Amino acid sequence: MNSVANAYLDELCQRLSALKNEAAKPMAAAINAIVETVSKDGLVYVFGTGHSHMLAEEVHYRAGGPAFTVPILASGLMLHEGAIASTAMERNEGVIKPLFDRYPITSNDVLFVASNSGTNAAPLGAARLGKQIGCTVIAITSVAYSTASANGREKLADVADIVIDNGTPPGDAIVQLPGTDLKSGPASTAIGVAIINAIFAEVAHRLAEQHEPPIYLSANMPGAKESNRALVERYAKRNRHL
């Protein structure tokens, strides 16, 4: 493989490895909060804008993933219907209340808010609304990036109950391009997905010590149709995306 591609993978692996120590405490707190929520039949909602919305989709109806997760999705805050418009919309806190009114989040639930830069109005508004509702708000963000971007203003890490720092640098990309000030190879999505899957893997393990956890099977595995149908029937009334 090309040496630059290897360098990106090496750097990504180093950052993922560092998370095991640097993010251990907030990840443990997130795991405990989710286990407590699920034990009370609560749900875990996941929200992000732009590329961060992929964390919400990653844990939705996912093979090996939990059935108690609910993605908060709005096409206008993604990218496929217009990247420029999406960027403008995620800077408008006014979109959050009508969007969240579609989801029956309660104080018994957990809300993940993913935002790498941590300063856009929509994810900040989502975290604030979650705090008003009284649910546990967990941020996945870059503390370095958001601190630089905020320039003294409030950032996601200031609002959330639990802050998981993904460790990415300001600007996200981690491969310096020769002869320029540019960098390539963004890291936040890969690291964010690893964080959230690691958390839910530990949650599932703890739940399995008490009873069979509500985990989806891959559609191509034996017994998947029956098992997944039962989970959908259990959660469909509270997850508008099933």
C-alpha positions as CSV (number, residue, x, y, z in Angstrom):
1,M,0.0,0.0,0.0
2,N,1.1,3.6,-0.6
3,S,3.2,5.0,2.2
4,V,0.8,7.9,2.8
5,A,-2.2,5.6,3.1
6,N,-0.2,3.6,5.6
7,A,0.7,6.8,7.5
8,Y,-3.0,7.7,7.7
9,L,-3.9,4.2,9.0
10,D,-1.0,4.3,11.5
11,E,-2.0,7.7,12.8
12,L,-5.6,6.6,13.1
13,C,-4.6,3.4,15.0
14,Q,-2.5,5.5,17.4
15,R,-5.3,7.8,18.1
16,L,-7.7,4.9,18.7
17,S,-5.2,3.2,21.0
18,A,-4.8,6.5,23.0
19,L,-8.6,6.6,23.6
20,K,-8.4,3.5,25.8
21,N,-6.7,5.6,28.4
22,E,-7.6,9.2,27.6
23,A,-11.3,8.6,27.2
24,A,-11.6,5.7,29.7
25,K,-13.5,7.7,32.4
26,P,-16.1,9.4,30.3
27,M,-16.7,6.2,28.3
28,A,-17.2,4.3,31.6
29,A,-19.6,7.0,32.7
30,A,-21.5,6.7,29.4
31,I,-21.7,2.9,29.7
32,N,-23.1,3.2,33.3
33,A,-25.7,5.7,32.3
34,I,-26.9,3.6,29.4
35,V,-27.1,0.4,31.4
36,E,-29.1,2.3,34.0
37,T,-31.4,3.7,31.3
38,V,-32.0,0.4,29.6
39,S,-32.7,-1.3,32.9
40,K,-35.6,1.1,33.2
41,D,-36.7,0.4,29.7
42,G,-35.4,3.8,28.5
43,L,-34.0,4.6,25.1
44,V,-30.7,6.0,23.7
45,Y,-31.2,8.7,21.2
46,V,-28.3,9.7,18.8
47,F,-28.1,13.0,17.0
48,G,-25.5,14.7,14.8
49,T,-25.4,17.1,11.8
50,G,-23.4,16.9,8.6
51,H,-21.0,14.0,8.6
52,S,-21.6,13.5,12.4
53,H,-25.1,12.3,11.6
54,M,-23.5,9.0,10.4
55,L,-23.0,8.0,14.1
56,A,-26.8,8.1,14.5
57,E,-27.2,5.8,11.4
58,E,-24.4,3.5,12.6
59,V,-26.3,2.4,15.6
60,H,-29.7,2.1,13.9
61,Y,-31.0,-1.4,13.0
62,R,-27.4,-2.5,12.9
63,A,-26.1,-6.1,12.9
64,G,-24.6,-6.6,16.3
65,G,-26.1,-3.3,17.5
66,P,-28.7,-2.6,20.2
67,A,-32.4,-2.2,19.4
68,F,-32.9,0.4,22.1
69,T,-31.2,3.1,20.1
70,V,-33.2,5.8,18.1
71,P,-31.5,8.0,15.5
72,I,-32.7,11.6,15.3
73,L,-32.6,12.3,11.6
74,A,-33.5,15.3,9.5
75,S,-32.6,15.3,5.8
76,G,-31.9,19.0,5.8
77,L,-29.2,18.5,8.4
78,M,-27.5,15.8,6.4
79,L,-25.6,16.4,3.1
80,H,-27.4,14.5,0.4
81,E,-30.1,17.2,-0.3
82,G,-27.6,20.0,-0.4
83,A,-24.3,20.4,1.4
84,I,-24.3,24.2,1.4
85,A,-27.8,24.4,2.7
86,S,-27.1,21.8,5.4
87,T,-24.1,23.8,6.6
88,A,-26.3,26.8,6.9
89,M,-29.1,24.9,8.7
90,E,-26.8,23.4,11.3
91,R,-25.9,26.9,12.4
92,N,-29.5,27.6,13.2
93,E,-30.6,26.5,16.7
94,G,-34.2,27.1,15.7
95,V,-34.4,23.8,13.8
96,I,-33.9,21.8,17.0
97,K,-37.2,22.2,18.8
98,P,-39.5,21.2,15.9
99,L,-37.2,18.4,15.1
100,F,-37.0,17.0,18.6
101,D,-40.8,17.4,19.0
102,R,-41.0,14.3,16.7
103,Y,-39.2,12.2,19.3
104,P,-40.7,11.4,22.7
105,I,-37.4,11.9,24.7
106,T,-37.9,11.7,28.4
107,S,-35.7,12.2,31.5
108,N,-35.4,8.4,31.6
109,D,-33.4,8.4,28.3
110,V,-29.9,9.1,27.2
111,L,-29.1,11.5,24.3
112,F,-25.8,11.3,22.4
113,V,-24.9,14.5,20.5
114,A,-22.0,14.1,18.0
115,S,-20.3,17.3,16.8
116,N,-16.6,17.3,15.9
117,S,-16.3,21.1,15.9
118,G,-18.6,21.4,18.8
119,T,-19.8,25.0,18.2
120,N,-22.6,24.9,15.6
121,A,-25.9,26.0,16.9
122,A,-27.9,22.9,16.1
123,P,-25.9,20.4,18.1
124,L,-25.5,22.9,20.9
125,G,-29.3,23.5,20.9
126,A,-29.8,19.7,21.0
127,A,-27.6,19.4,24.0
128,R,-29.4,22.3,25.8
129,L,-32.8,20.8,25.0
130,G,-31.7,17.4,26.3
131,K,-30.6,19.1,29.6
132,Q,-34.0,20.8,29.8
133,I,-35.8,17.5,29.4
134,G,-33.5,16.0,32.1
135,C,-32.0,13.2,30.2
136,T,-28.3,12.3,30.3
137,V,-26.5,14.2,27.5
138,I,-23.3,12.6,26.2
139,A,-21.1,14.5,23.8
140,I,-18.7,13.0,21.3
141,T,-16.6,15.9,20.1
142,S,-13.1,17.2,19.6
143,V,-12.1,19.3,22.6
144,A,-9.1,20.8,20.8
145,Y,-11.1,21.6,17.7
146,S,-14.1,23.0,19.6
147,T,-11.9,25.1,21.9
148,A,-10.1,26.6,18.9
149,S,-13.4,27.2,17.0
150,A,-15.4,28.6,20.0
151,N,-12.8,31.3,20.7
152,G,-14.3,31.8,24.2
153,R,-17.9,31.1,23.2
154,E,-19.9,28.2,24.7
155,K,-19.2,24.8,23.1
156,L,-20.8,21.4,23.2
157,A,-18.3,20.2,25.9
158,D,-19.6,22.9,28.2
159,V,-23.2,21.7,28.0
160,A,-23.1,17.9,28.0
161,D,-23.2,15.8,31.2
162,I,-20.5,13.5,29.8
163,V,-17.9,14.6,27.3
164,I,-16.0,12.0,25.2
165,D,-13.1,13.7,23.4
166,N,-12.3,12.0,20.1
167,G,-8.8,13.4,20.2
168,T,-8.9,14.8,16.6
169,P,-7.0,18.0,15.9
170,P,-8.6,21.3,14.8
171,G,-9.7,20.9,11.2
172,D,-10.1,17.1,11.7
173,A,-7.6,15.9,9.0
174,I,-4.4,14.2,10.1
175,V,-2.2,13.9,7.0
176,Q,-0.1,16.9,6.1
177,L,0.2,17.6,2.3
178,P,3.7,18.5,1.2
179,G,4.4,22.0,0.1
180,T,1.0,23.3,1.3
181,D,-0.8,24.2,4.5
182,L,-3.4,21.6,3.7
183,K,-4.2,18.4,5.4
184,S,-6.1,15.3,4.2
185,G,-7.5,12.2,5.8
186,P,-10.3,13.2,8.2
187,A,-10.4,11.1,11.3
188,S,-13.5,12.0,13.3
189,T,-16.0,9.7,11.7
190,A,-13.8,6.6,12.0
191,I,-13.0,7.4,15.7
192,G,-16.6,8.4,16.5
193,V,-18.0,5.2,15.2
194,A,-15.3,3.2,17.1
195,I,-16.2,5.0,20.3
196,I,-19.9,4.5,20.1
197,N,-19.6,0.8,19.0
198,A,-17.2,0.2,21.9
199,I,-19.6,1.7,24.3
200,F,-22.5,-0.4,23.1
201,A,-20.4,-3.6,23.0
202,E,-19.7,-3.1,26.7
203,V,-23.3,-2.2,27.5
204,A,-24.5,-5.4,25.7
205,H,-21.9,-7.5,27.7
206,R,-23.2,-6.1,31.0
207,L,-26.8,-6.7,30.0
208,A,-26.0,-10.2,28.9
209,E,-24.9,-11.0,32.5
210,Q,-28.6,-10.5,33.6
211,H,-30.6,-11.5,30.6
212,E,-30.4,-11.8,26.8
213,P,-29.8,-8.3,25.5
214,P,-31.9,-6.8,22.6
215,I,-29.3,-7.1,19.9
216,Y,-30.0,-7.3,16.2
217,L,-28.7,-10.2,14.1
218,S,-27.3,-9.7,10.6
219,A,-30.2,-10.4,8.2
220,N,-28.2,-13.2,6.6
221,M,-27.6,-15.2,9.8
222,P,-29.8,-18.2,10.8
223,G,-32.8,-17.1,12.9
224,A,-32.3,-13.4,12.2
225,K,-35.7,-12.9,10.6
226,E,-37.6,-14.1,13.7
227,S,-35.3,-12.5,16.2
228,N,-35.2,-9.1,14.5
229,R,-38.9,-9.1,14.0
230,A,-39.5,-9.6,17.7
231,L,-37.2,-6.6,18.5
232,V,-38.9,-4.4,15.9
233,E,-42.3,-5.2,17.4
234,R,-40.9,-4.4,20.8
235,Y,-39.5,-1.0,19.9
236,A,-41.4,0.2,16.8
237,K,-43.9,2.3,18.7
238,R,-41.0,4.4,20.1
239,N,-38.7,4.4,17.1
240,R,-40.2,6.2,14.1
241,H,-37.4,4.9,11.9
242,L,-38.2,1.2,12.2
